[in-house]
């Protein structure tokens, strides 16, 4: 009866003495190794079974002699056809009538390929930074990693074998089920729900924003789908805050621009009065003033004229970008106009301007002209007194943007002023050396900003400067 039971079990069972010689083998054991019982009995078990993972055969005997229990051990065995297979083996002690250990029993269970692959996959999954959920074609969860347990608040046992929709908020369930079957019929690696906001559902019922990328896995058991799930709650929060600050900043900017416009506009009126009354004073009372009085009058006129220029600059600055229309702008034409405007100055100073072929861009023509006017005007103004100005204007395409360069051989700018020169009213020279209000480059920066580009400068003191700016292609609405 006992023998019958042992022969009808699917597990291979071996009886071994303490020297690992086989003294018993059931039918499943014979089938496993491919030998008959008579061929196996008397042979050493170690001929067939490999040394186990971390447990040598000696350790197994020792552990059993100390009456300690052993967990099933994964190892390989080699059958009659010299094929290597994986098995899980339970070793237990065989005791005689006196309770003394006289041998070892080995119960061998085959590890299927699937199980083997699974354990490898599990090890891999645990190294992933994201929560990983692997689902079969029926939508049942077959594998998850520890990150999934942490993120969703479920224990592994609560998820394995369950429908993956357990992790999805109720209002997306229908949509998810429909799209799941669509995906399995045409699987490819991709982000899930492109352009959609995706959410996961924790065990507590709380929904949270996620980003999911899907990949199909071909296995012997059919197609599986792996989903890498990333919690983007923090990112969403930061994005929202950024959006809020951006809006606040835009509002503040608008307010400031309006303020600058109103202030500069309204300041012009009393200033015009001062200018015209000092003009009248000069005309009608200059004979009554002594030399000192005339000098003072001259200072007043100088200062008010300068103030008027400064205010006009500010007014122009606040007007940039308003009341203009986007159009295609041929920069070659613009440059020709700018050169025309500067013609008398070019002749007077013997400046040479070389212009390469420039692109046609989509922009604000008046502003683009002002931009080149300021840069070329500065290049002539800040020329080296010992040589005529040589200026070149060129453009190249870079990562979809046009990158322009206006270079000169002028006095140059020290690197520490790289940023400062673009700030409104910032000048590096006294008015008596070079005329100006310090607003030209601020204009340039605002114009380039308006076109979605960047402006910067590279220079070597005494040798010349290169002003670069990019124009981001603005597409028409
Ligand atoms: P402005 O020309 O009215 O002084 P900008 O804003 O155009 O004001 O220029 C700011 C400062 O940057 C100038 O005062 C000058 O010191 C410096 N700068 C601008 N362009 C050049 C250049 N091409 N070469 C040397 N210095 C320059």
Boltz pocket constraint, residues with backbone or C-beta under 6 A from the ligand:
constraints:
  - pocket:
      binder: B
      contacts: [[A, 374], [A, 375], [A, 378], [A, 379], [A, 382], [A, 408], [A, 410], [A, 411], [A, 412], [A, 413], [A, 421], [A, 422], [A, 423], [A, 426], [A, 427], [A, 428], [A, 429], [A, 434], [A, 435], [A, 436], [A, 437], [A, 438], [A, 439], [A, 440], [A, 441], [A, 442], [A, 465]]
      max_distance: 6.0
